[in-house]
Amino acid sequence: MSKLNAIYLIVGITVAVAIFLGVAASNSSSSNQHSQTQVIQGEGECCPGETAHETSKEKAWNEACPVMGGEVQATSATVEHNEKHYGFCCPGCIDQFAGNPEKFAANLSEDGKEYIKE
């Protein structure tokens, strides 16, 4: 084998290993994400609907929906805002909350148990 062929072989192996490691690292980091963007469909107390906003399966800190005041569904996806995970009574409320989280967050009591729309 000539020197030039040996160099091509080494470069080819190096590139293949680099590509493999890059793909493995990419798959690993995407599977460790805590939140995800997903379409959630369903019927709630107040509104049917769906959302494609970034949501999480973290436990909601609030018991009352910040948008409509209904009871937060146990299976509700949550949206993080100011280091709190907000739950909702139905999927349609997620879009409204995401459009103006400061406004809707102010609708809850300090402990998140009561809807106190201002």
FENCOR-V446507 format. One line per field, one symbol per residue. phi: phi as a letter, one per 30 degrees, with the letter a starting at -180 (. if undefined). Layout:
phi->???
This chain:
phi->.deddddddddddddddddedddddddddddcddcbcbccclccdcadlbbbddbbcddddcccddccidddddcddcbdbhibcccbdadddddddddadddddddcdecicbcbed
